[in-house]
């Protein structure tokens, strides 16, 4: 029998399995990381090309090639020096990001926002397809459902299990790394004039930080013109009170503390506590005390009545950088704390976002800050000249920045509710690089909330769930009109069932001056009776009282007509009433 030649079918070969048994799936890590590579803006490329052409005018044809090679080498060196070549974007908030913080190990990230929530992220549990927070908490939630924006959150550098959370309230709170409340510091008595006698802040806290040498100490800055040092083990009163007396005209000795930083040199030296105030002054104390009098004070460090939200100390404790609301960035020397060493102009965003910050790099060889246009500025600390300016969120203000020492990654928070983690796969470790090196999680039906039932709400035992979405048989008649028409009519509370129609609360004489009408209706019994006319409320029972009398029902058959006693002449004149006391003469 002749052999039959069958043409090879490549499509069929690709469809059939290459072997039997369990197949091991490999992940292309390089391709995943390559997808997170940042693209340079076309405007920046055009500027570089123009600069290159101007430098190479009048030369030979070989010079532009050598120039382009040098530019490529410089770009590669910049990417290796600064971890900005790749980025990981987290979209877990709904409003502007006001604070970001990483624990010392770099495994847990927390972000705070003006949406009054604090999001906790764990890099070890995230994958390229599951970039979400594992817990969301509202640090200011109370029984009256009152919430406030989050100003600042920072991990304890010595004990990372504690997180200091500052919100727009007079009370700071300590949370665990899992989001559980540990301590809530007390609020001071607002009726005391002397701030030394109050046990806590009497007005809103703006920021705070931890002590670099004592795991139990933290400091908070408030709008009551004080810095307060707290011991986490004693929440009923602060340990030390530092009152800043403003000398501005008409301030009555008070101002608002806008920023505070507590730095300790890595080598020998005293730690420093530096604070900035709304009157433009910059004050420095010794971190170990005493705090009765500042070690140095600079009046007019920035323009008065401008918000200086950015403040940081270098790792060696010699330089202090400030970013003021007067559109300037200044460098100060702690050994000669009198005038600024260098001053540059930089547009400020503290007018709209008071938590706009500025940070030294881990080695203090650079300074990073954001801008109103959404660019990340990396500055030289000696001259404050920008060594690199790269867009992160163009068109949206870059509010908060942080450069982690172990991960070698830059975390930024923007006004468009995005958190960007900038990294370089060659020089960065763990963090975003760890997330992108994992295999994507396989999609499951439970990952889609549209197909998931919330069992905490309960499930009716006699309900029948039809996959087609329609109830058939005898159950069709038992379904109410509201269930069959979920967007028609009003709910029990008077709200429209149509989600496109806004709720207009009913205006009543009782609810005109009440800010929380819903709370009154739900928690105050018979509160709706105040909206009724008392005469109409009584007359609606007239027919029922006539037909079904309650007190004269026993004589309904024997004496259907009520007989009243006749009044005598004396009673008509009012003499038959109760005996009145005779007036003494």
MIVEXDO-93013 format. One record per residue (C-alpha): x, y, z negated. Coordinates in steps of 0.5 Angstrom, whole numbers, padded with zeros to 4 digits, always signed. Last residue first. Layout:
<sites>
XYZ ...
</sites>
This chain:
<sites>
-0118+0182-0212 -0116+0175-0209 -0119+0173-0203 -0123+0167-0203 -0121+0161-0200 -0125+0159-0195 -0130+0153-0196 -0130+0149-0189 -0136+0151-0185 -0143+0152-0186 -0142+0160-0187 -0140+0161-0179 -0147+0164-0177 -0149+0158-0174 -0148+0154-0180 -0152+0159-0184 -0158+0159-0179 -0158+0151-0179 -0155+0147-0174 -0158+0141-0171 -0154+0134-0171 -0153+0131-0164 -0157+0126-0160 -0153+0122-0155 -0158+0119-0150 -0157+0112-0149 -0159+0110-0156 -0160+0103-0156 -0157+0101-0150 -0150+0105-0150 -0150+0105-0157 -0144+0101-0158 -0140+0104-0152 -0140+0111-0156 -0132+0111-0156 -0130+0108-0150 -0135+0110-0145 -0135+0107-0138 -0140+0110-0133 -0139+0117-0136 -0131+0117-0138 -0130+0114-0131 -0133+0119-0128 -0129+0125-0132 -0122+0121-0131 -0120+0125-0125 -0122+0131-0129 -0116+0130-0134 -0111+0131-0129 -0114+0136-0125 -0114+0141-0131 -0107+0139-0133 -0105+0141-0126 -0099+0136-0124 -0091+0137-0123 -0090+0137-0130 -0093+0130-0130 -0087+0127-0126 -0082+0127-0132 -0087+0122-0135 -0080+0118-0137 -0074+0122-0136 -0068+0117-0133 -0071+0116-0126 -0074+0122-0124 -0069+0126-0128 -0063+0123-0124 -0066+0124-0118 -0068+0131-0119 -0060+0133-0120 -0059+0140-0119 -0066+0142-0123 -0068+0149-0122 -0073+0148-0117 -0075+0141-0120 -0080+0143-0124 -0084+0148-0120 -0083+0143-0114 -0079+0143-0108 -0079+0136-0104 -0072+0134-0102 -0071+0134-0095 -0067+0128-0093 -0064+0128-0086 -0067+0124-0080 -0062+0120-0076 -0063+0114-0081 -0070+0114-0080 -0073+0111-0086 -0075+0118-0089 -0074+0119-0096 -0080+0120-0101 -0077+0115-0107 -0081+0109-0105 -0079+0110-0098 -0082+0114-0092 -0085+0112-0085 -0082+0108-0079 -0074+0106-0079 -0075+0099-0082 -0081+0097-0078 -0083+0090-0079 -0081+0090-0086 -0085+0097-0087 -0091+0093-0084 -0090+0088-0089 -0088+0080-0088 -0094+0076-0090 -0097+0075-0083 -0091+0072-0080 -0089+0067-0085 -0095+0063-0083 -0091+0061-0077 -0085+0065-0074 -0080+0070-0077 -0076+0073-0072 -0068+0074-0073 -0066+0068-0068 -0062+0065-0073 -0068+0064-0078 -0067+0065-0085 -0073+0063-0089 -0074+0066-0096 -0076+0062-0102 -0070+0063-0106 -0069+0070-0105 -0062+0072-0104 -0059+0076-0109 -0055+0083-0109 -0049+0080-0111 -0049+0075-0106 -0047+0080-0100 -0049+0076-0094 -0044+0077-0088 -0045+0077-0081 -0045+0085-0080 -0039+0085-0085 -0034+0081-0080 -0028+0078-0084 -0033+0072-0085 -0034+0070-0078 -0026+0069-0078 -0021+0072-0074 -0014+0069-0075 -0009+0073-0079 -0003+0075-0074 +0003+0072-0076 +0008+0076-0080 +0014+0080-0078 +0010+0086-0077 +0008+0086-0085 +0015+0085-0087 +0018+0091-0083 +0012+0095-0086 +0015+0094-0093 +0021+0089-0093 +0027+0092-0090 +0029+0098-0086 +0036+0099-0082 +0035+0095-0076 +0027+0095-0076 +0027+0102-0077 +0021+0105-0081 +0016+0110-0081 +0010+0109-0085 +0004+0113-0083 -0002+0114-0087 -0008+0117-0084 -0014+0121-0087 -0014+0127-0081 -0010+0131-0086 -0004+0127-0086 +0000+0123-0091 +0007+0121-0090 +0011+0115-0092 +0018+0115-0090 +0022+0108-0090 +0029+0106-0093 +0026+0100-0097 +0030+0101-0103 +0030+0109-0103 +0023+0110-0101 +0023+0117-0097 +0016+0121-0099 +0012+0126-0095 +0005+0129-0097 +0001+0134-0093 +0002+0133-0085 -0003+0138-0082 -0007+0135-0076 -0006+0138-0069 +0000+0133-0068 +0000+0127-0073 +0007+0124-0073 +0011+0129-0069 +0019+0129-0070 +0023+0135-0072 +0031+0133-0073 +0037+0136-0076 +0032+0142-0078 +0037+0148-0081 +0036+0148-0089 +0044+0151-0089 +0046+0146-0094 +0040+0141-0095 +0040+0140-0088 +0033+0139-0086 +0029+0133-0083 +0022+0136-0081 +0016+0132-0080 +0011+0135-0075 +0003+0135-0076 +0002+0142-0074 +0002+0145-0081 +0008+0142-0083 +0011+0136-0087 +0017+0136-0091 +0024+0132-0091 +0031+0134-0094 +0037+0131-0093 +0044+0128-0096 +0040+0128-0103 +0042+0120-0102 +0035+0118-0103 +0032+0124-0099 +0030+0130-0102 +0023+0132-0102 +0018+0137-0100 +0010+0137-0102 +0004+0140-0100 -0001+0138-0106 -0004+0145-0105 -0008+0143-0099 -0011+0149-0096 -0007+0155-0098 -0001+0150-0099 +0000+0149-0092 +0006+0153-0091 +0009+0156-0085 +0017+0155-0086 +0022+0161-0086 +0029+0159-0089 +0032+0161-0095 +0039+0159-0098 +0043+0160-0104 +0037+0163-0108 +0038+0167-0114 +0039+0166-0122 +0040+0159-0124 +0047+0159-0123 +0049+0151-0125 +0042+0149-0123 +0043+0152-0116 +0037+0154-0112 +0035+0152-0105 +0029+0156-0102 +0023+0154-0097 +0019+0160-0094 +0012+0161-0092 +0010+0165-0098 +0006+0159-0101 +0012+0156-0103 +0017+0150-0102 +0022+0149-0107 +0029+0146-0107 +0033+0145-0113 +0040+0143-0113 +0045+0141-0118 +0042+0135-0121 +0046+0129-0118 +0040+0126-0115 +0037+0133-0112 +0031+0136-0116 +0024+0137-0112 +0019+0142-0112 +0013+0143-0107 +0007+0146-0109 +0008+0154-0110 +0002+0157-0109 +0002+0164-0108 -0001+0170-0113 +0007+0172-0114 +0011+0172-0108 +0017+0166-0109 +0023+0166-0114 +0020+0173-0117 +0022+0172-0124 +0027+0166-0125 +0028+0163-0131 +0033+0159-0135 +0034+0155-0141 +0027+0156-0143 +0025+0157-0150 +0021+0153-0155 +0022+0147-0151 +0028+0144-0155 +0029+0139-0151 +0031+0133-0148 +0029+0135-0141 +0033+0142-0142 +0028+0147-0139 +0028+0151-0132 +0023+0156-0130 +0021+0158-0123 +0017+0165-0123 +0012+0166-0117 +0006+0168-0121 +0003+0162-0119 +0008+0158-0123 +0013+0153-0122 +0016+0148-0127 +0023+0145-0128 +0025+0139-0133 +0032+0137-0133 +0036+0131-0135 +0043+0132-0138 +0049+0130-0135 +0053+0124-0133 +0052+0120-0127 +0045+0119-0124 +0043+0126-0126 +0036+0126-0129 +0030+0130-0126 +0023+0132-0128 +0019+0136-0123 +0013+0140-0124 +0009+0144-0119 +0003+0149-0120 +0003+0152-0127 -0003+0157-0127 -0002+0164-0130 -0003+0166-0137 +0000+0172-0141 -0006+0177-0141 -0005+0176-0133 -0006+0184-0132 +0001+0185-0130 +0005+0179-0129 +0009+0177-0135 +0007+0170-0135 +0008+0166-0142 +0009+0159-0140 +0007+0155-0146 +0011+0148-0147 +0007+0143-0151 +0010+0137-0154 +0007+0130-0156 +0000+0131-0153 -0006+0129-0157 -0011+0123-0158 -0008+0119-0152 -0002+0116-0157 +0002+0110-0154 +0002+0113-0147 +0007+0119-0150 +0005+0126-0147 +0009+0132-0145 +0005+0138-0144 +0006+0144-0139 +0002+0150-0140 -0001+0156-0137 -0008+0153-0137 -0008+0151-0130 -0005+0145-0132 +0002+0141-0131 +0003+0134-0134 +0009+0131-0137 +0010+0123-0138 +0014+0119-0143 +0013+0112-0145 +0019+0109-0140 +0024+0114-0143 +0030+0116-0138 +0027+0119-0132 +0020+0122-0135 +0014+0121-0131 +0011+0126-0127 +0005+0131-0126 +0001+0135-0122 -0005+0140-0122 -0009+0139-0128 -0016+0143-0129 -0017+0146-0135 -0017+0146-0143 -0011+0141-0143 -0010+0137-0149 -0009+0137-0157 -0010+0145-0157 -0006+0149-0163 +0000+0151-0158 -0005+0154-0153 -0007+0159-0158 -0014+0162-0156 -0018+0156-0158 -0025+0156-0155 -0023+0151-0150 -0021+0145-0154 -0017+0140-0151 -0019+0134-0147 -0016+0127-0149 -0011+0123-0145 -0014+0117-0142 -0011+0110-0142 -0011+0103-0139 -0015+0104-0133 -0015+0098-0129 -0012+0099-0121 -0008+0093-0121 -0002+0097-0122 -0005+0099-0128 -0008+0106-0129 -0006+0112-0134 -0011+0118-0134 -0010+0125-0134 -0015+0129-0137 -0017+0137-0135 -0020+0135-0129 -0018+0135-0121 -0015+0129-0121 -0008+0127-0124 -0006+0119-0124 +0000+0116-0127 +0001+0109-0125 +0004+0104-0130 +0006+0097-0128 +0012+0100-0125 +0016+0101-0132 +0022+0105-0131 +0020+0109-0125 +0013+0109-0127 +0009+0110-0121 +0006+0116-0118 -0001+0119-0117 -0003+0126-0115 -0008+0131-0114 -0014+0126-0113 -0021+0129-0111 -0027+0129-0117 -0033+0125-0118 -0039+0126-0122 -0043+0120-0122 -0047+0122-0129 -0044+0115-0132 -0037+0117-0130 -0032+0116-0124 -0026+0120-0124 -0021+0115-0122 -0025+0112-0117 -0022+0106-0115 -0021+0102-0108 -0018+0095-0108 -0014+0091-0103 -0013+0096-0098 -0013+0095-0091 -0008+0093-0085 -0011+0086-0084 -0009+0085-0076 -0002+0086-0077 -0002+0082-0084 -0002+0085-0091 -0002+0081-0097 +0006+0082-0098 +0005+0090-0096 +0000+0091-0102 -0004+0097-0101 -0008+0100-0107 -0013+0106-0105 -0015+0112-0110 -0022+0115-0108 -0024+0122-0109 -0025+0123-0102 -0020+0129-0103 -0015+0123-0102 -0010+0119-0106 -0005+0113-0103 -0002+0107-0107 +0003+0103-0104 +0006+0096-0107 +0012+0092-0105 +0017+0098-0105 +0021+0095-0111 +0021+0102-0115 +0013+0103-0113 +0011+0107-0108 +0007+0113-0108 +0003+0117-0103 -0001+0124-0105 -0006+0128-0102 -0009+0124-0096 -0015+0128-0092 -0021+0125-0092 -0024+0118-0090 -0019+0114-0093 -0016+0107-0091 -0013+0108-0084 -0006+0105-0085 -0001+0107-0079 +0005+0103-0078 +0011+0107-0075 +0017+0105-0071 +0023+0109-0069 +0023+0114-0075 +0028+0111-0080 +0033+0116-0080 +0041+0115-0079 +0039+0109-0074 +0034+0113-0070 +0039+0119-0070 +0045+0115-0067 +0040+0112-0062 +0038+0119-0060 +0045+0121-0060 +0047+0115-0055 +0042+0117-0051 +0044+0124-0050 +0051+0122-0049 +0049+0117-0043 +0045+0123-0040 +0051+0128-0041 +0055+0123-0037 +0050+0122-0032 +0049+0130-0031 +0057+0130-0031 +0058+0125-0025 +0054+0130-0020 +0060+0135-0021 +0059+0142-0025 +0056+0149-0024 +0050+0147-0028 +0051+0142-0033 +0049+0145-0040 +0043+0148-0037 +0041+0141-0034 +0041+0138-0041 +0038+0143-0044 +0032+0143-0039 +0032+0135-0040 +0032+0136-0047 +0026+0141-0047 +0022+0136-0042 +0023+0130-0047 +0020+0134-0053 +0014+0136-0049 +0013+0129-0047 +0012+0127-0054 +0017+0121-0056 +0013+0114-0056 +0014+0111-0063 +0015+0103-0063 +0009+0099-0066 +0008+0095-0060 +0016+0093-0061 +0015+0090-0067 +0010+0085-0065 +0014+0083-0059 +0020+0082-0063 +0016+0078-0068 +0013+0073-0062 +0009+0068-0067 +0010+0061-0066 +0005+0056-0067 +0006+0049-0069 +0002+0043-0065 -0001+0038-0070 -0002+0031-0066 -0001+0030-0058 +0003+0034-0053 +0003+0039-0047 -0004+0040-0047 -0008+0041-0041 -0009+0047-0038 -0002+0049-0036 -0002+0043-0032 -0009+0044-0029 -0007+0051-0027 +0000+0048-0024 -0003+0043-0019 +0002+0039-0016 +0000+0036-0009 -0001+0029-0009 +0003+0024-0005 -0001+0018-0004 +0004+0012-0004 +0003+0007+0002 +0000+0000+0000 
</sites>
